[in-house]
Amino acid sequence: MKWHINPHSGVPIYVQLVQQVKTAIAAGVLREGDRLPTVRELALELTINPNTVARAYRELERAGFIETTPGRGTYVKAAKHPPMPAEERRRRLATVVEVMVAEARALGFTDEEIMETVRAAVAGQAGNGGSA
Protein backbone atom coordinates (compact mmCIF):
# COMPACT_ATOMS: atom_id res chain seq x y z
CA MET A 1 0.00 0.00 0.00
CA LYS A 2 1.24 3.47 -0.87
CA TRP A 3 0.97 5.91 2.04
CA HIS A 4 0.41 9.64 1.55
CA ILE A 5 0.45 12.41 4.12
CA ASN A 6 0.04 16.13 3.71
CA PRO A 7 1.50 18.01 6.66
CA HIS A 8 -0.08 21.23 5.36
CA SER A 9 -3.67 19.98 5.04
CA GLY A 10 -4.77 21.00 8.52
CA VAL A 11 -5.76 17.38 9.25
CA PRO A 12 -3.54 15.78 11.90
CA ILE A 13 -1.15 13.25 10.38
CA TYR A 14 -2.35 10.41 12.61
CA VAL A 15 -5.92 11.07 11.42
CA GLN A 16 -4.75 10.97 7.80
CA LEU A 17 -3.18 7.56 8.45
CA VAL A 18 -6.30 6.26 10.21
CA GLN A 19 -8.49 7.41 7.30
CA GLN A 20 -6.20 5.80 4.73
CA VAL A 21 -6.26 2.44 6.49
CA LYS A 22 -10.04 2.52 6.94
CA THR A 23 -10.56 3.47 3.30
CA ALA A 24 -8.13 0.79 2.09
CA ILE A 25 -9.95 -1.84 4.14
CA ALA A 26 -13.36 -0.68 2.89
CA ALA A 27 -12.12 -0.70 -0.71
CA GLY A 28 -10.58 -4.15 -0.37
CA VAL A 29 -7.03 -2.90 -0.89
CA LEU A 30 -6.22 -4.17 2.60
CA ARG A 31 -7.79 -7.48 3.57
CA GLU A 32 -8.05 -9.60 6.66
CA GLY A 33 -4.63 -10.90 7.61
CA ASP A 34 -2.65 -8.33 5.64
CA ARG A 35 0.38 -7.13 7.58
CA LEU A 36 0.88 -3.41 8.12
CA PRO A 37 4.37 -1.90 8.33
CA THR A 38 5.88 -1.65 11.79
CA VAL A 39 5.65 1.70 13.53
CA ARG A 40 9.33 2.33 12.81
CA GLU A 41 9.10 1.26 9.16
CA LEU A 42 6.17 3.56 8.44
CA ALA A 43 7.67 6.46 10.40
CA LEU A 44 10.88 6.16 8.39
CA GLU A 45 9.03 5.84 5.08
CA LEU A 46 6.94 8.96 5.75
CA THR A 47 9.64 10.84 7.66
CA ILE A 48 7.37 11.38 10.65
CA ASN A 49 7.60 10.79 14.38
CA PRO A 50 7.04 7.14 15.37
CA ASN A 51 4.65 8.34 18.09
CA THR A 52 2.35 9.62 15.33
CA VAL A 53 2.19 6.19 13.69
CA ALA A 54 1.74 4.52 17.08
CA ARG A 55 -1.19 6.84 17.83
CA ALA A 56 -2.83 6.00 14.49
CA TYR A 57 -2.37 2.27 15.13
CA ARG A 58 -3.85 2.62 18.65
CA GLU A 59 -6.91 4.39 17.21
CA LEU A 60 -7.33 1.70 14.54
CA GLU A 61 -6.93 -1.08 17.08
CA ARG A 62 -9.43 0.54 19.45
CA ALA A 63 -11.91 0.79 16.56
CA GLY A 64 -11.40 -2.89 15.72
CA PHE A 65 -9.73 -2.50 12.33
CA ILE A 66 -6.31 -3.92 13.19
CA GLU A 67 -4.70 -6.16 15.77
CA THR A 68 -1.14 -5.97 17.06
CA THR A 69 0.58 -9.04 18.45
CA PRO A 70 3.89 -8.31 20.18
CA GLY A 71 6.73 -9.96 18.30
CA ARG A 72 4.48 -10.85 15.35
CA GLY A 73 3.31 -7.54 13.94
CA THR A 74 0.20 -5.58 13.12
CA TYR A 75 -2.48 -7.13 10.94
CA VAL A 76 -5.86 -6.22 9.49
CA LYS A 77 -8.66 -7.84 11.48
CA ALA A 78 -11.69 -9.59 10.07
CA ALA A 79 -14.57 -7.21 9.49
CA LYS A 80 -17.29 -7.70 12.08
CA HIS A 81 -19.64 -5.34 10.36
CA PRO A 82 -21.10 -5.09 6.87
CA PRO A 83 -19.17 -3.29 4.12
CA MET A 84 -19.21 0.48 4.13
CA PRO A 85 -22.53 1.90 2.89
CA ALA A 86 -22.47 3.41 -0.60
CA GLU A 87 -23.25 6.91 0.71
CA GLU A 88 -20.26 6.79 3.09
CA ARG A 89 -18.02 5.52 0.29
CA ARG A 90 -19.17 8.41 -1.93
CA ARG A 91 -18.56 10.92 0.88
CA ARG A 92 -15.04 9.62 1.43
CA LEU A 93 -14.29 9.69 -2.28
CA ALA A 94 -15.53 13.29 -2.48
CA THR A 95 -13.24 14.24 0.40
CA VAL A 96 -10.22 12.62 -1.25
CA VAL A 97 -10.98 14.32 -4.57
CA GLU A 98 -11.48 17.73 -2.94
CA VAL A 99 -8.09 17.48 -1.23
CA MET A 100 -6.42 16.31 -4.44
CA VAL A 101 -7.94 19.16 -6.49
CA ALA A 102 -6.97 21.77 -3.88
CA GLU A 103 -3.38 20.50 -3.81
CA ALA A 104 -3.15 20.36 -7.61
CA ARG A 105 -4.46 23.92 -7.92
CA ALA A 106 -1.99 25.08 -5.26
CA LEU A 107 0.76 23.56 -7.44
CA GLY A 108 -0.45 25.69 -10.34
CA PHE A 109 -2.25 23.08 -12.45
CA THR A 110 -5.27 24.14 -14.49
CA ASP A 111 -8.59 22.32 -14.11
CA GLU A 112 -8.07 20.77 -17.55
CA GLU A 113 -4.62 19.47 -16.58
CA ILE A 114 -6.09 18.03 -13.40
CA MET A 115 -8.88 16.31 -15.34
CA GLU A 116 -6.42 14.90 -17.90
CA THR A 117 -4.28 13.47 -15.10
CA VAL A 118 -7.30 11.96 -13.36
CA ARG A 119 -8.51 10.41 -16.62
CA ALA A 120 -5.03 8.93 -17.18
CA ALA A 121 -4.94 7.56 -13.63
CA VAL A 122 -8.38 5.97 -13.99
CA ALA A 123 -7.26 4.45 -17.28
CA GLY A 124 -4.24 2.98 -15.51
CA GLN A 125 -1.71 5.40 -16.91
CA ALA A 126 -0.87 7.33 -13.74
CA GLY A 127 2.43 9.11 -13.85
CA ASN A 128 2.01 10.42 -17.37
CA GLY A 129 0.96 13.78 -15.99
CA GLY A 130 -1.93 13.81 -18.42
CA SER A 131 0.31 14.54 -21.39
CA ALA A 132 -0.36 12.13 -24.21
C-alpha positions as CSV (number, residue, x, y, z in Angstrom):
1,M,0.0,0.0,0.0
2,K,1.2,3.5,-0.9
3,W,1.0,5.9,2.0
4,H,0.4,9.6,1.6
5,I,0.5,12.4,4.1
6,N,0.0,16.1,3.7
7,P,1.5,18.0,6.7
8,H,-0.1,21.2,5.4
9,S,-3.7,20.0,5.0
10,G,-4.8,21.0,8.5
11,V,-5.8,17.4,9.2
12,P,-3.5,15.8,11.9
13,I,-1.1,13.2,10.4
14,Y,-2.3,10.4,12.6
15,V,-5.9,11.1,11.4
16,Q,-4.8,11.0,7.8
17,L,-3.2,7.6,8.5
18,V,-6.3,6.3,10.2
19,Q,-8.5,7.4,7.3
20,Q,-6.2,5.8,4.7
21,V,-6.3,2.4,6.5
22,K,-10.0,2.5,6.9
23,T,-10.6,3.5,3.3
24,A,-8.1,0.8,2.1
25,I,-10.0,-1.8,4.1
26,A,-13.4,-0.7,2.9
27,A,-12.1,-0.7,-0.7
28,G,-10.6,-4.1,-0.4
29,V,-7.0,-2.9,-0.9
30,L,-6.2,-4.2,2.6
31,R,-7.8,-7.5,3.6
32,E,-8.0,-9.6,6.7
33,G,-4.6,-10.9,7.6
34,D,-2.6,-8.3,5.6
35,R,0.4,-7.1,7.6
36,L,0.9,-3.4,8.1
37,P,4.4,-1.9,8.3
38,T,5.9,-1.6,11.8
39,V,5.7,1.7,13.5
40,R,9.3,2.3,12.8
41,E,9.1,1.3,9.2
42,L,6.2,3.6,8.4
43,A,7.7,6.5,10.4
44,L,10.9,6.2,8.4
45,E,9.0,5.8,5.1
46,L,6.9,9.0,5.7
47,T,9.6,10.8,7.7
48,I,7.4,11.4,10.6
49,N,7.6,10.8,14.4
50,P,7.0,7.1,15.4
51,N,4.7,8.3,18.1
52,T,2.4,9.6,15.3
53,V,2.2,6.2,13.7
54,A,1.7,4.5,17.1
55,R,-1.2,6.8,17.8
56,A,-2.8,6.0,14.5
57,Y,-2.4,2.3,15.1
58,R,-3.8,2.6,18.6
59,E,-6.9,4.4,17.2
60,L,-7.3,1.7,14.5
61,E,-6.9,-1.1,17.1
62,R,-9.4,0.5,19.4
63,A,-11.9,0.8,16.6
64,G,-11.4,-2.9,15.7
65,F,-9.7,-2.5,12.3
66,I,-6.3,-3.9,13.2
67,E,-4.7,-6.2,15.8
68,T,-1.1,-6.0,17.1
69,T,0.6,-9.0,18.5
70,P,3.9,-8.3,20.2
71,G,6.7,-10.0,18.3
72,R,4.5,-10.8,15.4
73,G,3.3,-7.5,13.9
74,T,0.2,-5.6,13.1
75,Y,-2.5,-7.1,10.9
76,V,-5.9,-6.2,9.5
77,K,-8.7,-7.8,11.5
78,A,-11.7,-9.6,10.1
79,A,-14.6,-7.2,9.5
80,K,-17.3,-7.7,12.1
81,H,-19.6,-5.3,10.4
82,P,-21.1,-5.1,6.9
83,P,-19.2,-3.3,4.1
84,M,-19.2,0.5,4.1
85,P,-22.5,1.9,2.9
86,A,-22.5,3.4,-0.6
87,E,-23.2,6.9,0.7
88,E,-20.3,6.8,3.1
89,R,-18.0,5.5,0.3
90,R,-19.2,8.4,-1.9
91,R,-18.6,10.9,0.9
92,R,-15.0,9.6,1.4
93,L,-14.3,9.7,-2.3
94,A,-15.5,13.3,-2.5
95,T,-13.2,14.2,0.4
96,V,-10.2,12.6,-1.3
97,V,-11.0,14.3,-4.6
98,E,-11.5,17.7,-2.9
99,V,-8.1,17.5,-1.2
100,M,-6.4,16.3,-4.4
101,V,-7.9,19.2,-6.5
102,A,-7.0,21.8,-3.9
103,E,-3.4,20.5,-3.8
104,A,-3.2,20.4,-7.6
105,R,-4.5,23.9,-7.9
106,A,-2.0,25.1,-5.3
107,L,0.8,23.6,-7.4
108,G,-0.5,25.7,-10.3
109,F,-2.3,23.1,-12.5
110,T,-5.3,24.1,-14.5
111,D,-8.6,22.3,-14.1
112,E,-8.1,20.8,-17.5
113,E,-4.6,19.5,-16.6
114,I,-6.1,18.0,-13.4
115,M,-8.9,16.3,-15.3
116,E,-6.4,14.9,-17.9
117,T,-4.3,13.5,-15.1
118,V,-7.3,12.0,-13.4
119,R,-8.5,10.4,-16.6
120,A,-5.0,8.9,-17.2
121,A,-4.9,7.6,-13.6
122,V,-8.4,6.0,-14.0
123,A,-7.3,4.5,-17.3
124,G,-4.2,3.0,-15.5
125,Q,-1.7,5.4,-16.9
126,A,-0.9,7.3,-13.7
127,G,2.4,9.1,-13.9
128,N,2.0,10.4,-17.4
129,G,1.0,13.8,-16.0
130,G,-1.9,13.8,-18.4
131,S,0.3,14.5,-21.4
132,A,-0.4,12.1,-24.2
